[in-house]
């Protein structure tokens, strides 16, 4: 009974958010609460929720201070040179823009943290997608899939979990998988090229001047960033979006706003990029952020660069817990770049909306994971799946593990999968002569899809900053991410790794 109810609960959640009948936050809270009562454990709901919140609290803290840290780094201009280089490469060609999205997400993913990857990628490319009327779900889908493949790095999480669960060396798991993962990354770039061609066919190759005069009718207005000419003044063209709060945040960051309408339709995925921030600057080169905004700190550029490199190095070396690193980094970045308390409060307020949205989603997800684990549904579902494997497939447990990792890492947290399911699969494989290290390698296959799971906090950073509905992102991304995982699996089999 618990097995059936577990699958029904997950199915109900996905259907309701993809049909937009409930918001993800409400669905993450109300659906598991209802099913907890249905299985007769309503009296323990509070315990399950508190256990889930306790497990995810460090993640919520990490995301809160990571958003503030990287928000401040964007405000002070640390990433402006990188963004200008990307925009010079992308120009106004949709193919280059989408391939550039995959490239940027893959490079930033080297730090092993999905939230960091998404914050930098979206901050750099969101305004360009909006100006060119490109689909925002293409941006979120490509970024999430690229990060999923790169998330298999030894310091990224899944490999370390597999090594810990099976008492193996992380290098023995990851290094032999490099060829298969490289093929997966090539598949991501091929996907980006195909999606870019689709966008080019829909939009054509535009100049930014042509993109400026395009006008679309949309249903709601929102504050947004636009491309600001190199000669624009600080805070030019403040947005007239959903309210003074959003517009004030944009103005406080010195970001050019938009006087047109904006939307996040699942099909077009883009709003009106027309605005008052005219002029591409010298050589028709667009600027994402106003180069004269008041928050710039050019004299502190190398300090901020060194601080960021040090932070990411300590993160990779796991010198301190990640939440502690970002907490210390955010406090130091605010203090040095904005020594006056009024300015510090303004910077925190400018990023408060993102912080609140992401932290809220993390704690809502804690209800879902807490009930799923506490009631025993996860364990029953896993044992049912494993018991259903025919004996004839025993010698091929590597293949079986790779296939199962695709749906299981989507519907479960990495902790639940690697510490709860992988040991069971390894035990079943050992009975048929399959080495645990092969099971561990195969368990990495599903990570391309995992990064779009509703149980991954970082995905809410991605869709929140990109202003994309989670249901739209899910409908668009799942098929491509699952295909990428199958490519990794196929390459692993072809190269004899699995």
DRENSEGU-946391 format. One line per 10 residues: number of its first residue (from 1); their letters; for each residue x, y, z of C-alpha. Coordinates in Angstrom, 2 decimals, decimal comma, padded with zeros to 5 digits. Example, Ala and Ser with C-alpha at 12.3 -4.5 7.8 and 13.67 -1.06 7.14 Angstrom:
1) AS) 012,30 -004,50 007,80 ~ 013,67 -001,06 007,14;
***
This chain:
1) XXXXXXXXXX) 000,00 000,00 000,00 ~ 002,80 002,43 000,88 ~ 004,43 001,70 -002,49 ~ 001,27 002,57 -004,41 ~ 000,57 005,68 -002,34 ~ 004,17 006,82 -002,80 ~ 003,94 006,68 -006,58 ~ 000,48 008,28 -006,54 ~ 001,73 011,13 -004,34 ~ 004,66 011,87 -006,65;
11) XXXXXXXXXX) 002,43 011,60 -009,73 ~ -000,19 013,92 -008,24 ~ 002,47 016,49 -007,39 ~ 003,95 016,51 -010,90 ~ 000,58 016,62 -012,65 ~ -000,72 019,50 -010,54 ~ 002,36 021,69 -010,98 ~ 002,73 020,98 -014,70 ~ -000,96 021,76 -015,27 ~ -000,50 024,86 -013,11;
21) XXXXXXXXXX) -003,34 023,89 -010,82 ~ -001,16 024,57 -007,79 ~ 001,99 026,54 -007,17 ~ 005,09 024,39 -006,48 ~ 005,34 025,71 -002,91 ~ 001,72 024,86 -002,11 ~ 001,96 021,46 -003,79 ~ 005,15 020,58 -001,91 ~ 003,38 021,23 001,39 ~ -000,27 020,23 000,95;
31) XXXXXXXXXX) 000,04 017,04 -001,12 ~ 002,43 015,21 001,24 ~ 000,43 016,42 004,24 ~ -002,70 014,87 002,72 ~ -000,98 011,58 001,92 ~ 000,53 011,43 005,38 ~ -003,00 011,45 006,76 ~ -004,15 008,89 004,16 ~ -001,49 006,38 005,25 ~ -002,67 006,76 008,84;
41) XXXXXXXXXX) 000,38 008,62 010,13 ~ -001,10 012,11 010,40 ~ -000,18 012,22 014,09 ~ 003,49 012,08 013,13 ~ 003,30 014,78 010,44 ~ 004,97 017,35 012,67 ~ 007,89 015,04 013,42 ~ 008,41 014,24 009,74 ~ 008,31 017,89 008,73 ~ 010,72 018,99 011,46;
51) XXXXXXXXXX) 013,09 016,17 010,51 ~ 012,93 017,28 006,86 ~ 013,51 020,92 007,77 ~ 016,46 019,94 009,96 ~ 018,00 018,01 007,08 ~ 017,56 020,86 004,58 ~ 018,28 023,83 006,86 ~ 022,01 023,89 005,97 ~ 021,07 023,91 002,27 ~ 018,66 026,80 002,80;
61) XXXXXXXXXX) 021,35 028,74 004,67 ~ 023,87 028,06 001,93 ~ 021,49 029,27 -000,77 ~ 020,52 032,40 001,16 ~ 024,09 033,59 001,64 ~ 025,24 032,36 -001,78 ~ 022,57 034,51 -003,42 ~ 023,68 037,52 -001,39 ~ 027,36 036,87 -002,09 ~ 027,08 036,45 -005,84;
71) XXXXXXXXXX) 024,47 039,21 -006,02 ~ 026,99 041,58 -004,44 ~ 029,73 040,36 -006,80 ~ 027,46 041,09 -009,76 ~ 026,59 044,51 -008,33 ~ 030,24 045,51 -007,89 ~ 031,14 044,43 -011,43 ~ 033,20 041,27 -010,86 ~ 031,55 039,40 -013,73 ~ 031,19 042,31 -016,16;
81) XXXXXXXXXX) 034,30 041,37 -018,22 ~ 033,13 037,75 -018,48 ~ 029,65 038,85 -019,51 ~ 031,02 041,22 -022,15 ~ 033,11 038,39 -023,61 ~ 030,09 036,08 -023,76 ~ 027,98 038,75 -025,41 ~ 030,69 039,44 -027,98 ~ 030,61 035,73 -028,84 ~ 026,82 035,42 -028,84;
91) XXXXXXXXXX) 026,05 038,69 -030,65 ~ 022,38 038,41 -031,64 ~ 022,46 034,91 -033,13 ~ 020,13 032,54 -031,23 ~ 022,37 029,56 -032,01 ~ 025,39 031,25 -030,45 ~ 023,33 032,40 -027,48 ~ 022,09 028,89 -026,63 ~ 025,50 027,27 -027,20 ~ 027,01 030,05 -025,08;
101) XXXXXXXXXX) 024,51 029,17 -022,35 ~ 025,71 025,56 -022,33 ~ 029,35 026,66 -022,37 ~ 028,98 029,14 -019,53 ~ 026,97 026,71 -017,38 ~ 029,51 023,93 -017,95 ~ 032,48 026,15 -017,07 ~ 030,94 027,60 -013,91 ~ 029,81 024,10 -012,88 ~ 033,46 023,28 -012,20;
111) XXXXXXXXXX) 032,93 024,73 -008,73 ~ 030,59 021,84 -007,96 ~ 027,67 023,99 -006,80 ~ 024,49 024,20 -008,90 ~ 023,20 027,36 -007,25 ~ 026,37 029,26 -008,12 ~ 026,19 028,04 -011,71 ~ 022,60 029,13 -012,16 ~ 023,06 032,53 -010,54 ~ 025,98 033,43 -012,77;
121) XXXXXXXXXX) 024,49 031,96 -015,95 ~ 021,10 033,61 -015,57 ~ 022,56 036,95 -014,48 ~ 024,74 037,00 -017,60 ~ 022,28 035,81 -020,22 ~ 018,75 036,61 -019,02 ~ 018,74 040,16 -020,42 ~ 019,96 038,95 -023,81 ~ 017,26 036,26 -024,01 ~ 014,65 038,89 -023,16;
131) XXXXXXXXXX) 015,92 041,41 -025,69 ~ 016,00 038,83 -028,50 ~ 012,61 037,36 -027,54 ~ 014,19 033,94 -027,05 ~ 012,55 031,20 -025,02 ~ 013,58 031,40 -021,39 ~ 012,83 027,71 -020,86 ~ 015,54 026,98 -023,42 ~ 017,97 028,84 -021,18 ~ 016,87 027,04 -018,00;
141) XXXXXXXXXX) 016,72 023,65 -019,70 ~ 020,18 023,86 -021,28 ~ 021,77 025,29 -018,13 ~ 020,23 022,61 -015,89 ~ 021,22 019,75 -018,19 ~ 024,79 021,01 -018,61 ~ 025,11 021,41 -014,85 ~ 023,68 017,94 -014,31 ~ 026,41 016,32 -016,39 ~ 029,12 018,38 -014,67;
151) XXXXXXXXXX) 027,61 017,68 -011,25 ~ 029,30 014,28 -011,36 ~ 032,67 015,83 -010,49 ~ 034,14 014,24 -007,34 ~ 033,47 017,40 -005,33 ~ 030,02 017,91 -006,84 ~ 028,16 015,59 -004,48 ~ 026,87 012,41 -006,21 ~ 030,30 010,82 -006,69 ~ 031,27 011,54 -003,08;
161) XXXXXXXXXX) 027,97 010,07 -001,87 ~ 028,42 006,91 -003,96 ~ 031,98 006,52 -002,66 ~ 030,87 006,96 000,93 ~ 027,88 004,63 000,64 ~ 029,91 001,80 -000,91 ~ 033,23 002,57 000,84 ~ 035,09 003,21 -002,40 ~ 037,59 005,79 -003,60 ~ 035,94 008,68 -005,47;
171) XXXXXXXXXX) 038,72 008,66 -008,06 ~ 038,09 005,00 -008,88 ~ 034,46 005,88 -009,59 ~ 034,89 009,13 -011,50 ~ 038,05 008,77 -013,61 ~ 036,91 005,75 -015,68 ~ 033,57 007,53 -016,27 ~ 035,23 010,58 -017,87 ~ 034,84 009,37 -021,50 ~ 031,14 008,64 -021,04;
181) XXXXXXXXXX) 030,55 011,95 -019,26 ~ 032,48 013,76 -022,00 ~ 030,12 012,24 -024,56 ~ 027,22 013,44 -022,40 ~ 028,62 016,96 -022,42 ~ 029,01 016,81 -026,21 ~ 025,34 015,75 -026,33 ~ 024,43 018,85 -024,31 ~ 026,22 021,09 -026,81 ~ 024,53 019,25 -029,70;
191) XXXXXXXXXX) 021,19 019,80 -027,96 ~ 022,02 023,48 -027,49 ~ 022,85 023,76 -031,20 ~ 019,57 022,10 -032,22 ~ 017,51 024,27 -029,88 ~ 019,41 027,33 -031,09 ~ 018,59 026,45 -034,70 ~ 014,96 026,13 -033,70 ~ 015,05 029,56 -032,09 ~ 016,86 031,03 -035,10;
201) XXXXXXXXXX) 014,16 029,62 -037,38 ~ 011,47 031,16 -035,20 ~ 013,15 034,53 -034,74 ~ 015,76 034,87 -037,44 ~ 019,21 036,35 -036,87 ~ 018,52 039,76 -035,39 ~ 020,61 042,76 -034,62 ~ 019,98 044,22 -031,21 ~ 018,51 047,25 -032,94 ~ 015,93 045,10 -034,68;
211) XXXXXXXXXX) 015,16 043,25 -031,46 ~ 014,48 046,57 -029,76 ~ 011,50 047,42 -031,94 ~ 009,74 044,06 -031,58 ~ 006,56 044,37 -029,51 ~ 004,50 041,50 -028,10 ~ 001,20 041,44 -026,23 ~ 001,51 039,70 -022,87 ~ -000,65 039,17 -019,82 ~ 001,40 040,60 -016,99;
221) XXXXXXXXXX) 004,08 043,18 -016,34 ~ 007,24 042,68 -014,33 ~ 010,43 044,52 -013,56 ~ 013,30 043,18 -015,65 ~ 016,85 043,82 -016,74 ~ 017,50 045,06 -020,26 ~ 020,56 045,68 -022,34 ~ 021,81 049,15 -021,53 ~ 023,92 051,15 -023,92 ~ 027,51 051,78 -022,91;
231) XXXXXXXXXX) 026,82 055,47 -022,57 ~ 023,71 055,20 -020,38 ~ 023,64 056,79 -016,97 ~ 023,38 054,98 -013,71 ~ 020,02 053,34 -013,17 ~ 018,66 054,56 -016,48 ~ 015,18 053,50 -017,42 ~ 014,05 052,06 -014,11 ~ 011,45 049,35 -014,62 ~ 007,74 049,82 -014,35;
241) XXXXXXXXXX) 006,96 046,23 -013,45 ~ 004,75 044,53 -010,95 ~ 005,25 047,09 -008,27 ~ 007,49 049,57 -006,63 ~ 009,36 046,85 -004,80 ~ 010,62 045,13 -007,92 ~ 011,37 048,39 -009,66 ~ 013,16 049,73 -006,63 ~ 015,31 046,63 -006,44 ~ 016,29 047,01 -010,07;
251) XXXXXXXXXX) 017,02 050,68 -009,64 ~ 019,01 050,04 -006,49 ~ 021,24 047,68 -008,41 ~ 021,73 050,22 -011,15 ~ 020,19 048,00 -013,76 ~ 018,36 049,46 -016,69 ~ 014,67 048,65 -016,55 ~ 012,06 048,07 -019,19 ~ 009,23 050,33 -020,13 ~ 007,55 047,57 -022,13;
261) XXXXXXXXXX) 005,63 044,51 -021,06 ~ 007,22 041,26 -020,02 ~ 006,09 037,67 -019,97 ~ 007,28 034,14 -019,41 ~ 005,04 032,18 -021,71 ~ 006,04 028,56 -022,03 ~ 006,17 028,73 -025,79 ~ 007,93 031,99 -026,45 ~ 009,40 032,10 -023,00 ~ 010,29 035,74 -023,41;
271) XXXXXXXXXX) 008,80 039,11 -022,85 ~ 009,22 042,47 -024,45 ~ 012,81 043,56 -024,52 ~ 012,07 047,04 -025,77 ~ 012,99 049,80 -023,41 ~ 014,66 053,10 -022,96 ~ 018,14 051,67 -022,58 ~ 018,98 052,34 -026,22 ~ 022,28 052,17 -027,94 ~ 024,65 049,24 -028,20;
281) XXXXXXXXXX) 027,75 051,25 -027,52 ~ 030,95 051,13 -029,51 ~ 031,08 048,41 -032,13 ~ 027,41 047,46 -031,52 ~ 028,49 045,66 -028,34 ~ 025,64 045,19 -025,85 ~ 026,00 045,74 -022,13 ~ 024,05 043,69 -019,62 ~ 024,62 045,99 -016,66 ~ 024,96 049,73 -016,69;
291) XXXXXXXXXX) 028,73 050,37 -016,78 ~ 028,23 053,53 -014,70 ~ 026,00 052,08 -011,97 ~ 026,64 053,42 -008,50 ~ 027,40 049,97 -007,03 ~ 030,55 049,39 -009,11 ~ 033,79 049,03 -007,17 ~ 036,57 049,03 -009,81 ~ 039,30 049,71 -007,24 ~ 038,29 046,55 -005,39;
301) XXXXXXXXXX) 038,06 044,35 -008,50 ~ 041,12 042,23 -007,72 ~ 040,17 041,91 -004,07 ~ 036,75 040,59 -005,09 ~ 038,30 038,28 -007,66 ~ 040,75 036,89 -005,11 ~ 037,98 036,49 -002,52 ~ 035,82 034,57 -004,99 ~ 038,68 032,30 -006,10 ~ 039,57 031,64 -002,46;
311) XXXXXXXXXX) 035,94 030,90 -001,61 ~ 035,53 028,44 -004,49 ~ 038,88 026,80 -003,69 ~ 037,88 026,26 -000,06 ~ 034,51 024,97 -001,29 ~ 036,17 022,38 -003,54 ~ 038,63 021,37 -000,81 ~ 035,72 021,17 001,67 ~ 037,78 023,01 004,26 ~ 034,62 024,23 005,99;
321) XXXXXXXXXX) 030,94 023,39 005,48 ~ 029,59 025,17 002,41 ~ 026,95 027,20 004,34 ~ 029,68 028,52 006,65 ~ 031,89 029,48 003,70 ~ 029,14 031,47 001,99 ~ 028,05 033,07 005,27 ~ 031,60 034,30 005,92 ~ 032,06 035,29 002,26 ~ 028,83 037,30 002,13;
331) XXXXXXXXXX) 029,64 039,12 005,36 ~ 033,16 039,96 004,19 ~ 032,03 041,05 000,70 ~ 029,38 043,37 002,13 ~ 031,71 044,87 004,73 ~ 034,59 045,60 002,36 ~ 032,60 046,76 -000,68 ~ 029,93 048,69 001,23 ~ 031,39 049,88 004,54 ~ 028,36 052,06 005,35;
341) XXXXXXXXXX) 025,47 050,27 007,02 ~ 022,88 052,02 004,83 ~ 024,54 050,68 001,68 ~ 024,77 047,19 003,13 ~ 021,06 047,20 003,93 ~ 020,31 048,38 000,39 ~ 022,31 045,49 -001,11 ~ 020,60 042,91 001,07 ~ 017,20 044,40 000,26 ~ 017,98 044,32 -003,47;
351) XXXXXXXXXX) 018,38 040,54 -003,32 ~ 015,80 039,81 -000,62 ~ 013,12 038,66 -003,06 ~ 015,33 035,92 -004,51 ~ 016,47 034,88 -001,04 ~ 012,90 034,61 000,26 ~ 011,60 032,70 -002,76 ~ 014,41 030,15 -002,73 ~ 014,48 029,63 001,03 ~ 010,69 029,22 001,03;
361) XXXXXXXXXX) 010,86 026,55 -001,67 ~ 013,61 024,68 000,20 ~ 011,59 024,49 003,40 ~ 008,48 023,51 001,44 ~ 010,49 020,70 -000,18 ~ 011,44 019,64 003,35 ~ 007,80 018,74 003,96 ~ 007,73 016,58 000,83 ~ 010,99 014,76 001,56 ~ 010,20 014,47 005,27;
371) XXXXXXXXXX) 006,88 012,73 004,63 ~ 008,21 010,60 001,79 ~ 011,03 009,32 003,99 ~ 009,35 009,31 007,38 ~ 006,32 007,29 006,33 ~ 008,56 004,66 004,73 ~ 007,21 005,27 001,22 ~ 010,69 005,73 -000,27 ~ 011,98 002,48 001,20 ~ 008,95 000,50 000,04;
381) XXXXXXXXXX) 009,13 001,98 -003,46 ~ 012,84 001,18 -003,73 ~ 012,52 -002,41 -002,52 ~ 009,57 -002,97 -004,87 ~ 011,63 -001,78 -007,81 ~ 014,66 -003,89 -006,88 ~ 012,56 -006,99 -006,21 ~ 011,05 -006,64 -009,66 ~ 014,41 -007,11 -011,40 ~ 014,45 -010,52 -013,14;
391) XXXXXXXXXX) 017,24 -012,91 -012,13 ~ 018,35 -013,01 -015,75 ~ 019,41 -009,36 -015,46 ~ 021,59 -010,05 -012,41 ~ 024,86 -010,13 -014,38 ~ 023,84 -006,82 -015,96 ~ 023,21 -004,91 -012,75 ~ 025,41 -002,06 -014,01 ~ 022,98 -001,48 -016,86 ~ 020,01 -001,90 -014,54;
401) XXXXXXXXXX) 021,45 000,61 -012,07 ~ 022,08 003,12 -014,85 ~ 018,51 002,83 -016,11 ~ 017,01 003,03 -012,61 ~ 019,16 006,03 -011,69 ~ 017,33 008,18 -014,26 ~ 013,85 008,11 -012,67 ~ 014,98 007,45 -009,09 ~ 017,33 010,44 -008,84 ~ 014,51 012,60 -010,20;
411) XXXXXXXXXX) 011,94 011,45 -007,68 ~ 014,35 011,17 -004,76 ~ 017,03 013,26 -003,15 ~ 020,63 012,26 -003,83 ~ 021,02 011,28 -000,17 ~ 018,01 008,98 -000,38 ~ 019,19 007,38 -003,60 ~ 022,87 006,92 -002,79 ~ 022,51 005,92 000,85 ~ 019,23 004,03 000,53;
421) XXXXXXXXXX) 019,04 002,50 -002,94 ~ 022,59 002,13 -004,26 ~ 023,73 -000,20 -001,43 ~ 020,76 -002,48 -002,19 ~ 021,64 -002,51 -005,89 ~ 025,31 -003,15 -005,07 ~ 024,34 -006,08 -002,85 ~ 022,17 -007,54 -005,63 ~ 024,99 -007,01 -008,13 ~ 027,59 -008,65 -005,88;
431) XXXXXXXXXX) 025,47 -011,81 -005,78 ~ 025,97 -012,04 -009,57 ~ 029,64 -011,06 -009,63 ~ 029,19 -007,36 -010,46 ~ 031,74 -005,19 -008,64 ~ 030,41 -002,41 -006,38 ~ 032,53 000,16 -008,24 ~ 030,61 -000,63 -011,44 ~ 027,33 -000,03 -009,64 ~ 028,71 003,25 -008,29;
441) XXXXXXXXXX) 029,69 004,45 -011,78 ~ 026,32 003,49 -013,22 ~ 024,55 005,40 -010,45 ~ 025,93 008,67 -011,89 ~ 024,04 008,27 -015,16 ~ 020,83 009,99 -014,04 ~ 022,40 013,25 -012,83 ~ 021,55 015,17 -016,01 ~ 017,87 014,74 -015,14 ~ 018,35 015,01 -011,38;
451) XXXXXXXXXX) 019,24 018,71 -011,55 ~ 015,69 019,50 -012,70 ~ 014,07 017,49 -009,92 ~ 011,56 019,37 -007,72 ~ 013,58 018,10 -004,76 ~ 016,75 019,95 -005,81 ~ 016,83 023,40 -004,16 ~ 019,14 024,88 -006,80 ~ 016,53 024,46 -009,54 ~ 014,35 027,03 -007,76;
461) XXXXXXXXXX) 017,23 029,50 -007,98 ~ 017,31 028,84 -011,73 ~ 013,61 029,21 -012,48 ~ 013,17 032,03 -009,97 ~ 015,90 034,24 -011,41 ~ 014,83 033,39 -014,98 ~ 011,18 034,14 -014,14 ~ 010,07 030,79 -015,57 ~ 007,25 028,70 -014,13 ~ 008,58 025,47 -012,66;
471) XXXXXXXXXX) 005,93 023,47 -014,52 ~ 007,02 024,99 -017,84 ~ 010,65 024,17 -017,08 ~ 009,71 020,60 -016,17 ~ 007,66 019,98 -019,31 ~ 010,42 021,30 -021,53 ~ 013,51 019,92 -019,81 ~ 012,65 016,39 -018,66 ~ 012,68 014,80 -022,11 ~ 015,99 016,39 -023,12;
481) XXXXXXXXXX) 017,69 015,70 -019,80 ~ 016,51 012,07 -019,82 ~ 017,84 011,72 -023,38 ~ 021,21 013,11 -022,26 ~ 021,32 010,57 -019,41 ~ 020,62 007,77 -021,90 ~ 023,49 009,04 -024,07 ~ 025,83 008,83 -021,06 ~ 024,55 005,31 -020,34 ~ 025,03 004,25 -023,96;
491) XXXXXXXX) 028,55 005,69 -024,05 ~ 029,41 003,89 -020,81 ~ 028,27 000,59 -022,31 ~ 030,05 001,27 -025,60 ~ 033,36 002,05 -023,90 ~ 033,04 -000,97 -021,59 ~ 032,88 001,21 -018,47 ~ 029,57 -000,23 -017,23;
***
